[in-house]
Amino acid sequence: MRKETKAVALGGMLGAVAMVVMCLGGLIPVSTYICPVMCMLILQTVLNLCGRKIAWAWYIMVSLLSLLLGPDKEAAALLVLLGYYPIIKPKMDRLPLKILWKLVLFNAVTVFMYTAVVALLGLEAIIVEHNFLGYASLALMILLGNATFFLLDKLLTRFAPNKTRKA
């Protein structure tokens, strides 16, 4: 069997695993953020084993299927808008002020996602929830989201092949 065929088959199998993760995400409320992160870790594995082209195809396939079949549309939106991060992370790591650029990316995507979710899907419950909890809780959520994103960044660095990891 050719190397490309094995890579496509492995990518397809890992895509099925990612879809199971995304579909199980509707069972537990906190999994809205956990399931996309788990899919990004699976994507890092696809990137390491199958290459960049198959990783992009995998990301597109899992994102579209999550939007169509996933019960948690907020988690699916998070995967669509930020799920490609493991693919672009090596290039972002070479930028000057990489931490600033990663912060800008994460916060811009988050603001865009919640604005789009409220406007397009009509999930005003998110606004009501934040109005009820107050601005302090919103600031805490933003801070925790940024901290979680940087923990994900460190985890993806650990899963990266040795040639991209710093000693």
Disulfide bonds with the S-S distance in Angstrom:
none
